[in-house]
Amino acid sequence: MSNAVTEVAAAPAELALRHFEAQFAYETDCWDTHEALQSPAPGFVLVDARSPAMYARGHVPGAISLPHRKIIASRMAAYPPSTLFVTYCAGPHCNGAARAAVRLARLGFAVKLMAGGITGWLDEGFALEADGAPE
């Protein structure tokens, strides 16, 4: 019996493998980001692409506030071209992280999106920081 899941056949395993492996080149998750941030040198700059007011209310510890509209060549010149950026926004309902990723990629930077954003971070049980103090 056909249903919405089975109506369209799944991709062959080799295509599915390429697709799902490729996702890791574009995305990371909150857990892996949190684990990496425990290191003194995580290997990336974490970008909160939301408004400064939202950032001040609560952000991932270690993130910088850089709204996607503020990502311009002159501002990003402070970073070496080899810098990896990881962007996030409010959550899956927000496209600010993707907008930030587009701007960074257009400037030639390597970039990944932190899937889930603030919503995912909180769902994992991780704390936010507000105005420099843990929330």
Buried (B, 14 or more C-beta within 10 A) or exposed (E): EEEEEEEEEEEEEEEEEEEEEEEEEEBBBBBBBBEBBEEEEBEBBBBBBBBEEBBEBBBBBBBEBBBBEEBEEEEBEEBEEEBBBBBBBBBEEBBBBBBBBBBBEEBEBBBBBBBBBBBBBBEEEBEBBEEEEEE
